[in-house]
């Protein structure tokens, strides 16, 4: 049996840490436009644009 040091542990960052990271992001750098053809459906983050 493997000891504790061989296991992979997942540590989730605290809300305050995630908030600080998001506040420092440059959203203009990661934004882009999506052009849909007439009648085409685009799904983003569980939402659907028609």
PyMOL Python script that loads the backbone (N, CA, C, O; Angstrom):
from pymol import cmd

cmd.read_pdbstr("""\
ATOM      1  N   UNK A   1       0.831  -1.190   0.000  1.00  0.00           N
ATOM      2  CA  UNK A   1       0.000   0.000   0.000  1.00  0.00           C
ATOM      3  C   UNK A   1       0.874   1.253   0.000  1.00  0.00           C
ATOM      4  O   UNK A   1       1.873   1.323   0.716  1.00  0.00           O
ATOM      5  N   UNK A   2       0.489   2.238  -0.810  1.00  0.00           N
ATOM      6  CA  UNK A   2       1.269   3.474  -0.914  1.00  0.00           C
ATOM      7  C   UNK A   2       1.079   4.324   0.339  1.00  0.00           C
ATOM      8  O   UNK A   2       0.004   4.354   0.937  1.00  0.00           O
ATOM      9  N   UNK A   3       2.158   5.015   0.719  1.00  0.00           N
ATOM     10  CA  UNK A   3       2.007   5.893   1.884  1.00  0.00           C
ATOM     11  C   UNK A   3       1.404   7.229   1.452  1.00  0.00           C
ATOM     12  O   UNK A   3       1.207   7.478   0.263  1.00  0.00           O
ATOM     13  N   UNK A   4       1.118   8.076   2.427  1.00  0.00           N
ATOM     14  CA  UNK A   4       0.404   9.340   2.179  1.00  0.00           C
ATOM     15  C   UNK A   4       1.158  10.258   1.216  1.00  0.00           C
ATOM     16  O   UNK A   4       0.526  11.021   0.486  1.00  0.00           O
ATOM     17  N   UNK A   5       2.488  10.205   1.197  1.00  0.00           N
ATOM     18  CA  UNK A   5       3.270  11.086   0.339  1.00  0.00           C
ATOM     19  C   UNK A   5       3.128  10.734  -1.144  1.00  0.00           C
ATOM     20  O   UNK A   5       3.429  11.570  -1.997  1.00  0.00           O
ATOM     21  N   UNK A   6       2.680   9.524  -1.471  1.00  0.00           N
ATOM     22  CA  UNK A   6       2.519   9.114  -2.862  1.00  0.00           C
ATOM     23  C   UNK A   6       1.170   9.520  -3.450  1.00  0.00           C
ATOM     24  O   UNK A   6       0.985   9.463  -4.666  1.00  0.00           O
ATOM     25  N   UNK A   7       0.232   9.925  -2.607  1.00  0.00           N
ATOM     26  CA  UNK A   7      -1.101  10.267  -3.085  1.00  0.00           C
ATOM     27  C   UNK A   7      -1.117  11.663  -3.691  1.00  0.00           C
ATOM     28  O   UNK A   7      -0.339  12.535  -3.304  1.00  0.00           O
ATOM     29  N   UNK A   8      -2.002  11.854  -4.632  1.00  0.00           N
ATOM     30  CA  UNK A   8      -2.196  13.184  -5.229  1.00  0.00           C
ATOM     31  C   UNK A   8      -3.313  13.881  -4.473  1.00  0.00           C
ATOM     32  O   UNK A   8      -4.418  13.348  -4.374  1.00  0.00           O
ATOM     33  N   UNK A   9      -3.045  15.050  -3.944  1.00  0.00           N
ATOM     34  CA  UNK A   9      -4.037  15.803  -3.182  1.00  0.00           C
ATOM     35  C   UNK A   9      -4.471  17.010  -3.986  1.00  0.00           C
ATOM     36  O   UNK A   9      -3.657  17.650  -4.651  1.00  0.00           O
ATOM     37  N   UNK A  10      -5.715  17.310  -3.925  1.00  0.00           N
ATOM     38  CA  UNK A  10      -6.260  18.473  -4.623  1.00  0.00           C
ATOM     39  C   UNK A  10      -6.621  19.516  -3.568  1.00  0.00           C
ATOM     40  O   UNK A  10      -7.452  19.263  -2.696  1.00  0.00           O
ATOM     41  N   UNK A  11      -6.002  20.673  -3.652  1.00  0.00           N
ATOM     42  CA  UNK A  11      -6.286  21.753  -2.721  1.00  0.00           C
ATOM     43  C   UNK A  11      -6.988  22.852  -3.498  1.00  0.00           C
ATOM     44  O   UNK A  11      -6.457  23.349  -4.491  1.00  0.00           O
ATOM     45  N   UNK A  12      -8.171  23.232  -3.057  1.00  0.00           N
ATOM     46  CA  UNK A  12      -8.945  24.272  -3.723  1.00  0.00           C
ATOM     47  C   UNK A  12      -8.639  25.607  -3.062  1.00  0.00           C
ATOM     48  O   UNK A  12      -8.634  25.722  -1.837  1.00  0.00           O
ATOM     49  N   UNK A  13      -8.387  26.612  -3.887  1.00  0.00           N
ATOM     50  CA  UNK A  13      -8.079  27.946  -3.370  1.00  0.00           C
ATOM     51  C   UNK A  13      -9.295  28.541  -2.665  1.00  0.00           C
ATOM     52  O   UNK A  13     -10.436  28.223  -2.998  1.00  0.00           O
ATOM     53  N   UNK A  14      -9.038  29.398  -1.698  1.00  0.00           N
ATOM     54  CA  UNK A  14     -10.113  30.070  -0.979  1.00  0.00           C
ATOM     55  C   UNK A  14     -10.780  31.105  -1.879  1.00  0.00           C
ATOM     56  O   UNK A  14     -10.184  31.566  -2.852  1.00  0.00           O
ATOM     57  N   UNK A  15     -12.013  31.466  -1.550  1.00  0.00           N
ATOM     58  CA  UNK A  15     -12.759  32.448  -2.339  1.00  0.00           C
ATOM     59  C   UNK A  15     -12.014  33.761  -2.459  1.00  0.00           C
ATOM     60  O   UNK A  15     -12.007  34.368  -3.530  1.00  0.00           O
ATOM     61  N   UNK A  16     -11.384  34.214  -1.379  1.00  0.00           N
ATOM     62  CA  UNK A  16     -10.674  35.493  -1.411  1.00  0.00           C
ATOM     63  C   UNK A  16      -9.495  35.445  -2.386  1.00  0.00           C
ATOM     64  O   UNK A  16      -9.198  36.441  -3.047  1.00  0.00           O
ATOM     65  N   UNK A  17      -8.828  34.301  -2.479  1.00  0.00           N
ATOM     66  CA  UNK A  17      -7.705  34.155  -3.406  1.00  0.00           C
ATOM     67  C   UNK A  17      -8.198  34.188  -4.847  1.00  0.00           C
ATOM     68  O   UNK A  17      -7.598  34.853  -5.691  1.00  0.00           O
ATOM     69  N   UNK A  18      -9.271  33.486  -5.131  1.00  0.00           N
ATOM     70  CA  UNK A  18      -9.838  33.469  -6.485  1.00  0.00           C
ATOM     71  C   UNK A  18     -10.321  34.871  -6.864  1.00  0.00           C
ATOM     72  O   UNK A  18     -10.109  35.314  -7.993  1.00  0.00           O
ATOM     73  N   UNK A  19     -10.968  35.569  -5.928  1.00  0.00           N
ATOM     74  CA  UNK A  19     -11.458  36.933  -6.180  1.00  0.00           C
ATOM     75  C   UNK A  19     -10.301  37.862  -6.523  1.00  0.00           C
ATOM     76  O   UNK A  19     -10.396  38.638  -7.474  1.00  0.00           O
ATOM     77  N   UNK A  20      -9.206  37.794  -5.763  1.00  0.00           N
ATOM     78  CA  UNK A  20      -8.043  38.649  -6.035  1.00  0.00           C
ATOM     79  C   UNK A  20      -7.480  38.378  -7.424  1.00  0.00           C
ATOM     80  O   UNK A  20      -7.105  39.309  -8.136  1.00  0.00           O
ATOM     81  N   UNK A  21      -7.420  37.106  -7.811  1.00  0.00           N
ATOM     82  CA  UNK A  21      -6.904  36.763  -9.138  1.00  0.00           C
ATOM     83  C   UNK A  21      -7.808  37.325 -10.226  1.00  0.00           C
ATOM     84  O   UNK A  21      -7.314  37.881 -11.208  1.00  0.00           O
ATOM     85  N   UNK A  22      -9.129  37.191 -10.070  1.00  0.00           N
ATOM     86  CA  UNK A  22     -10.067  37.673 -11.084  1.00  0.00           C
ATOM     87  C   UNK A  22     -10.043  39.190 -11.203  1.00  0.00           C
ATOM     88  O   UNK A  22     -10.225  39.726 -12.297  1.00  0.00           O
ATOM     89  N   UNK A  23      -9.819  39.891 -10.091  1.00  0.00           N
ATOM     90  CA  UNK A  23      -9.765  41.351 -10.123  1.00  0.00           C
ATOM     91  C   UNK A  23      -8.558  41.867 -10.901  1.00  0.00           C
ATOM     92  O   UNK A  23      -8.590  42.984 -11.417  1.00  0.00           O
ATOM     93  N   UNK A  24      -7.504  41.074 -10.990  1.00  0.00           N
ATOM     94  CA  UNK A  24      -6.285  41.508 -11.678  1.00  0.00           C
ATOM     95  C   UNK A  24      -6.210  41.054 -13.135  1.00  0.00           C
ATOM     96  O   UNK A  24      -5.244  41.367 -13.831  1.00  0.00           O
ATOM     97  N   UNK A  25      -7.215  40.325 -13.599  1.00  0.00           N
ATOM     98  CA  UNK A  25      -7.212  39.878 -14.995  1.00  0.00           C
ATOM     99  C   UNK A  25      -7.514  41.029 -15.944  1.00  0.00           C
ATOM    100  O   UNK A  25      -8.316  41.910 -15.633  1.00  0.00           O
ATOM    101  N   UNK A  26      -6.878  41.013 -17.083  1.00  0.00           N
ATOM    102  CA  UNK A  26      -7.170  41.978 -18.138  1.00  0.00           C
ATOM    103  C   UNK A  26      -8.178  41.320 -19.079  1.00  0.00           C
ATOM    104  O   UNK A  26      -7.807  40.547 -19.962  1.00  0.00           O
ATOM    105  N   UNK A  27      -9.461  41.639 -18.878  1.00  0.00           N
ATOM    106  CA  UNK A  27     -10.516  40.981 -19.646  1.00  0.00           C
ATOM    107  C   UNK A  27     -10.467  41.326 -21.128  1.00  0.00           C
ATOM    108  O   UNK A  27     -10.920  40.538 -21.957  1.00  0.00           O
ATOM    109  N   UNK A  28      -9.927  42.486 -21.474  1.00  0.00           N
ATOM    110  CA  UNK A  28      -9.799  42.859 -22.888  1.00  0.00           C
ATOM    111  C   UNK A  28      -8.867  41.883 -23.613  1.00  0.00           C
ATOM    112  O   UNK A  28      -9.063  41.597 -24.794  1.00  0.00           O
ATOM    113  N   UNK A  29      -7.877  41.384 -22.919  1.00  0.00           N
ATOM    114  CA  UNK A  29      -6.920  40.452 -23.518  1.00  0.00           C
ATOM    115  C   UNK A  29      -7.582  39.117 -23.864  1.00  0.00           C
ATOM    116  O   UNK A  29      -7.187  38.458 -24.826  1.00  0.00           O
ATOM    117  N   UNK A  30      -8.587  38.718 -23.080  1.00  0.00           N
ATOM    118  CA  UNK A  30      -9.204  37.412 -23.268  1.00  0.00           C
ATOM    119  C   UNK A  30     -10.572  37.473 -23.953  1.00  0.00           C
ATOM    120  O   UNK A  30     -11.227  36.443 -24.114  1.00  0.00           O
ATOM    121  N   UNK A  31     -11.005  38.661 -24.354  1.00  0.00           N
ATOM    122  CA  UNK A  31     -12.322  38.770 -24.981  1.00  0.00           C
ATOM    123  C   UNK A  31     -12.205  38.592 -26.495  1.00  0.00           C
ATOM    124  O   UNK A  31     -11.167  38.882 -27.090  1.00  0.00           O
ATOM    125  N   UNK A  32     -13.269  38.118 -27.092  1.00  0.00           N
ATOM    126  CA  UNK A  32     -13.315  37.954 -28.539  1.00  0.00           C
ATOM    127  C   UNK A  32     -14.778  37.977 -28.975  1.00  0.00           C
ATOM    128  O   UNK A  32     -15.688  37.800 -28.165  1.00  0.00           O
ATOM    129  N   UNK A  33     -14.978  38.195 -30.251  1.00  0.00           N
ATOM    130  CA  UNK A  33     -16.331  38.250 -30.786  1.00  0.00           C
ATOM    131  C   UNK A  33     -16.687  36.933 -31.459  1.00  0.00           C
ATOM    132  O   UNK A  33     -15.848  36.280 -32.079  1.00  0.00           O
ATOM    133  N   UNK A  34     -17.951  36.565 -31.320  1.00  0.00           N
ATOM    134  CA  UNK A  34     -18.465  35.373 -31.989  1.00  0.00           C
ATOM    135  C   UNK A  34     -19.552  35.816 -32.952  1.00  0.00           C
ATOM    136  O   UNK A  34     -20.504  36.493 -32.563  1.00  0.00           O
ATOM    137  N   UNK A  35     -19.405  35.433 -34.196  1.00  0.00           N
ATOM    138  CA  UNK A  35     -20.417  35.776 -35.187  1.00  0.00           C
ATOM    139  C   UNK A  35     -21.146  34.501 -35.593  1.00  0.00           C
ATOM    140  O   UNK A  35     -20.536  33.541 -36.064  1.00  0.00           O
ATOM    141  N   UNK A  36     -22.442  34.511 -35.403  1.00  0.00           N
ATOM    142  CA  UNK A  36     -23.256  33.353 -35.767  1.00  0.00           C
ATOM    143  C   UNK A  36     -23.931  33.595 -37.108  1.00  0.00           C
ATOM    144  O   UNK A  36     -24.294  34.722 -37.446  1.00  0.00           O
ATOM    145  N   UNK A  37     -24.089  32.540 -37.847  1.00  0.00           N
ATOM    146  CA  UNK A  37     -24.836  32.613 -39.099  1.00  0.00           C
ATOM    147  C   UNK A  37     -26.321  32.659 -38.766  1.00  0.00           C
ATOM    148  O   UNK A  37     -26.720  32.185 -37.703  1.00  0.00           O
ATOM    149  N   UNK A  38     -27.146  33.211 -39.639  1.00  0.00           N
ATOM    150  CA  UNK A  38     -28.592  33.240 -39.373  1.00  0.00           C
ATOM    151  C   UNK A  38     -29.125  31.822 -39.112  1.00  0.00           C
ATOM    152  O   UNK A  38     -28.889  30.908 -39.901  1.00  0.00           O
ATOM    153  N   UNK A  39     -29.842  31.654 -38.002  1.00  0.00           N
ATOM    154  CA  UNK A  39     -30.405  30.362 -37.638  1.00  0.00           C
ATOM    155  C   UNK A  39     -29.464  29.462 -36.866  1.00  0.00           C
ATOM    156  O   UNK A  39     -29.874  28.396 -36.408  1.00  0.00           O
ATOM    157  N   UNK A  40     -28.200  29.869 -36.709  1.00  0.00           N
ATOM    158  CA  UNK A  40     -27.220  29.062 -35.991  1.00  0.00           C
ATOM    159  C   UNK A  40     -27.405  29.240 -34.484  1.00  0.00           C
ATOM    160  O   UNK A  40     -27.755  30.329 -34.030  1.00  0.00           O
ATOM    161  N   UNK A  41     -27.175  28.191 -33.714  1.00  0.00           N
ATOM    162  CA  UNK A  41     -27.282  28.225 -32.258  1.00  0.00           C
ATOM    163  C   UNK A  41     -25.891  28.181 -31.649  1.00  0.00           C
ATOM    164  O   UNK A  41     -25.058  27.367 -32.047  1.00  0.00           O
ATOM    165  N   UNK A  42     -25.638  29.065 -30.675  1.00  0.00           N
ATOM    166  CA  UNK A  42     -24.365  29.084 -29.965  1.00  0.00           C
ATOM    167  C   UNK A  42     -24.653  28.869 -28.483  1.00  0.00           C
ATOM    168  O   UNK A  42     -25.460  29.592 -27.900  1.00  0.00           O
ATOM    169  N   UNK A  43     -24.001  27.881 -27.867  1.00  0.00           N
ATOM    170  CA  UNK A  43     -24.168  27.615 -26.441  1.00  0.00           C
ATOM    171  C   UNK A  43     -22.912  28.044 -25.701  1.00  0.00           C
ATOM    172  O   UNK A  43     -21.809  27.631 -26.058  1.00  0.00           O
ATOM    173  N   UNK A  44     -23.069  28.867 -24.674  1.00  0.00           N
ATOM    174  CA  UNK A  44     -21.930  29.292 -23.853  1.00  0.00           C
ATOM    175  C   UNK A  44     -22.316  29.195 -22.401  1.00  0.00           C
ATOM    176  O   UNK A  44     -23.341  29.745 -21.997  1.00  0.00           O
ATOM    177  N   UNK A  45     -21.524  28.511 -21.608  1.00  0.00           N
ATOM    178  CA  UNK A  45     -21.714  28.417 -20.156  1.00  0.00           C
ATOM    179  C   UNK A  45     -23.132  27.993 -19.785  1.00  0.00           C
ATOM    180  O   UNK A  45     -23.726  28.526 -18.848  1.00  0.00           O
ATOM    181  N   UNK A  46     -23.658  27.041 -20.520  1.00  0.00           N
ATOM    182  CA  UNK A  46     -24.996  26.539 -20.213  1.00  0.00           C
ATOM    183  C   UNK A  46     -26.124  27.398 -20.730  1.00  0.00           C
ATOM    184  O   UNK A  46     -27.291  27.033 -20.587  1.00  0.00           O
ATOM    185  N   UNK A  47     -25.806  28.530 -21.329  1.00  0.00           N
ATOM    186  CA  UNK A  47     -26.842  29.419 -21.881  1.00  0.00           C
ATOM    187  C   UNK A  47     -26.827  29.265 -23.400  1.00  0.00           C
ATOM    188  O   UNK A  47     -25.790  28.949 -23.984  1.00  0.00           O
ATOM    189  N   UNK A  48     -27.961  29.486 -24.032  1.00  0.00           N
ATOM    190  CA  UNK A  48     -28.055  29.331 -25.483  1.00  0.00           C
ATOM    191  C   UNK A  48     -28.494  30.647 -26.092  1.00  0.00           C
ATOM    192  O   UNK A  48     -29.479  31.252 -25.667  1.00  0.00           O
ATOM    193  N   UNK A  49     -27.731  31.085 -27.115  1.00  0.00           N
ATOM    194  CA  UNK A  49     -28.097  32.279 -27.883  1.00  0.00           C
ATOM    195  C   UNK A  49     -28.646  31.831 -29.223  1.00  0.00           C
ATOM    196  O   UNK A  49     -28.071  30.953 -29.868  1.00  0.00           O
ATOM    197  N   UNK A  50     -29.746  32.418 -29.646  1.00  0.00           N
ATOM    198  CA  UNK A  50     -30.322  32.046 -30.949  1.00  0.00           C
ATOM    199  C   UNK A  50     -30.543  33.270 -31.789  1.00  0.00           C
ATOM    200  O   UNK A  50     -31.020  33.165 -32.919  1.00  0.00           O
TER     201      UNK A  50
END
""", "prot")
cmd.dss("prot")
cmd.show_as("cartoon", "prot")
cmd.util.cbc("prot")
cmd.orient("prot")
